[in-house]
Amino acid sequence: MARTHPKQDQHKTLLHALGARLRARRLQRGWTLKELCKRAGLSERFVGQVENGEGNPAVTRLFDLARALGCSVQDLLPALAGHAPAGARPVVALLGLRGAGKTSVGRGLAKRARCPFVELDARVEEEAGLKLGEIFALHGEAYYRRLEVAALERVLRAEPRCVIATGGGIVSNLEAMAVLRRNATTVWLKAPVQDHWERVVAQGDRRPMAGNPKARAELDQIYTVRAPLYAKAEVTVDTARLDVEGVVERLLETLGVQAQAA
């Protein structure tokens, strides 16, 4: 795989993070792209490029977008990828849909940082004595979310320094996310929906389409709902053009984590 210059990678990550923040602000207001552009006095083509991480807006245009959204320019730039968040915590929580690479990236990051790696859903299964599918089938989502919070709190008490791969839907669990924001640096491993789909299928997991011809469309819908929630993470890394090693390197640099020699 061809590698780009580190500075170019940083710039791309920065612009994708900005785009995610901008899109999240727009969706929180329930606005279409067209409505935001009308309010900001900018073209749909330009703002669409910015939201997709392909546009590098001048400060004046960024000001126009922020003013239209009723926020400051700083509100759009609080924790851009490539800049370590202020007071970064020793626990890193990876967020994203299934197929985002949370497990492979989490293990790689934990290995380089010489700290434990925790798969949160596995802890939930251990505590419940049931597989996730059985938990949902027998007890429902509300029960699972309570287990998720309890398992997370136990992990944080036992492992003050670790990397956690969270479940894809944890961003819908307000209590769990409140715990993470207090105790961890949250990271969204972002990728296009098609990348998520292809990665899961490439891993031999046929569950996404088993007996469900609408599975791909449903994944699109889930991503649309969750993307604004994922975008609230302190750090965003676009994994579309990076392999696992590249994502780990980016996170080590972004979070200011000192890699340990093997």
N, C-alpha and C positions, 0 to 999 in steps of 0.2 A: 504494500500500500504506500502510495506516495505521501511524503511528509512535507508539510508546509513549514515556513519559518515560524518559530515560537511567537514572535511579535504579531504575525498575521493571524495565528490561532487565537491569541489574546483579543485582538480587535474583533474577530468574528464572534467570539464568545460574548464580548461586551455588547455588541450590537444585537445579538439574539436575546440577551437578557433584557436590554432596553425594550425591544419589541414585545417581549412577553409581559413586561410591566405595563406598557402602553395598552396592549390588548386587554389585560386584566382590568385596568381602570375603565376602559370603554364598556366592557361587558358588565361590570358592576353597576354601571348606569343604565344598562339595558339598551344601549345605542347600537345601531348598525354602523358599519364603516362609513357609509354615505352621510349619516347624520353627524358623526364626529367631524368629517371633512368640511361639511357645510358650516359648522360652528367655528372651526379653526381657520376657515378660509384657505384650505389647502386641497390639493388634488387627491382623488381616491388612489390613483396610481402611486403617488409618492408615499402617502400614509400606509398603504398596503405593503409597500416595500419595507418601510420602517418596522411594521408589525412582524414581518417575516424575517427580520434580521438582515435585510439586504440593503437598507438605506442608512446613510450616515447623516442625520439631520444637522443643519447649522443650529447654533444656540438660539437664534431668533425664531426658527421654526419650532424648535423644542418648546420655547416659551409660548408660542401660539397654541400648541397642543395642550400644554399644561393649563393654560388659562381657560381653554374651552372645557377642559375636564374639571375645572374648579379646584385645581391643586397647584403646587409649586413645581418647578423643575426638579428640585431636590426630591420631591415625592416620587418622581419617575426614576430616580437614580440612587435609591438607598443602599442597595446591596448587589451591585452588578457583578456578575461572574468575572473572575480575574482580579478582584480586589477583596482581600480578606475582610470579613465583617468585623466591626469593632467588637472587642471582647469575645472573639471566637472561642467556643467552648470545647473541652476535650472529648465530648461525645459528638459523633457525626451521624446524622440520620438521613438516609437516602430515600427519596420519594420518587414516585413515577408509576406508570402503568406496568402491568406484566409485560416482560420483554424489554424493559428499560435497561436491564443489565445490573440491577441492584445487587444481586447475589455475586456475580463474577467481579464487578467493580468493588463491592464491599469487601470481599475476601482479599482482593489484590491490595486495596488500600490498607486494610488491617494488617496484612503481612508486612507491607513496607513501613508502617508506623509502629509495628511490634505491639499491637494491642488486640484484644479479643474481637471477633466478629460474631454478631448475633443476628439470626434470622427470626424476626419477631413472630411471624406466623407459626414457625416451628415451636416456639415457646408456648404459644397459645394452644397448639395441639397437645403438647406435653402436659400442660396443666389441666386441660379438659379431658384428656384420655381419648380424644376423638379426632378424626381428620376434619379439615375445614368444611368439606362438603357435608359431613355428618352433623357438624355443629349447626350449620345453617338449616339443614333439613329438619333436624329434631327440635331445635330451640329458637331459630330465627336470627336475624341480623342484630337486633338489639342486644341479645344475650352475647353474641360474638363480640360486639363493640365493648361491652363491659369487661369481658375477658381480655380484650386487647389493651385496655387501659391498665388493668391490674398487672398483666404480664410486663408491660412497658415500665411501670413503676418499680417492679421487682428487679428488672434488668438494670435500671438506673441506680438502684441502691447497691446492687452487687458489683456492677462494672462502672466505676466512675470515669473510666477512659475506654471507649470502645467505638466500633462502627456498627450501626444498626441498619439492616435492610428491612424497611417497613412494608406492610401490605399495600397494594395499590389503592385501596379505598380509605386509608387512614385519614386522608384529608377531609373526609366527610364526618369524621369523629371529632367533634369540637373539643371534647375533654382530653382526648389523646393528643391533639395538636397543641392544646394549651400546655400540657406537660412537656412536649418536645420543645416548644418555644422557650420555656423556662430553663431547660436543662441541656439542650443540644443545638448544634448548628445544623439547620435543615438545608438539604441540597436536592434540587430537582434535576434528575437525569432526563433531559428533554430529547425527544426525537419525533419525527413525523409518525402519524398513526400507522402508515404502511410499514415502516421499519419495525414497529412493535409487533405487528402481525407476522411479518416474515421471520423475525427472530424466534418467536414462539413456535412457529411451524417448523423452522429449521432445526430446532432442538428436539423434534419428534413429538411435540405435544399436539395431539389432534383434538383436544378438548374444545378449543374455540369454535370449531365448525361441526362437531359431532351432533348430528340430529338437529342442527339449527342453521338453516340456510340464510338467516338474517344476522348471523353472528358478526360479520364484517361491518354491517351497517350499525349494529348495536355498539361495536367498539368505537366507531366514529362518534356516536352520541355520548358515550361515556367520556371520551376524551374532551369533547366540547364542554361538558359540564365540569369536569375536573381541572382542566387547564388553568382557569383563573385561580383555582385554589393552590395548584402546584406552583403557580407563578409568585405566590406569596413567600416562597422559600427564600432564605437569606442568600443563597447562591444558586445559580442556574448554570448547568453545563450542557451544551448542545452536543450530543453524542453521535449525530448523524454521520460525521466524517472522521470520527476517531475510533480506533480500536480500544479494547479494554485497557491496555497499557497506556495509551494516550490519555484516556479519561483519568486514570489513576495519577499520572504525572501532572495533569492539569489541576486536580484536586490538591495534591501535595503542595503545589505552588500557590494556589488560590487560598487555601486555608492556613498557609504558613506552617504546615506540618513537617517536622524534620524526619526524613526517612532514616531508618536504622539499618545498619549493615547486617547482613545475614550471619 
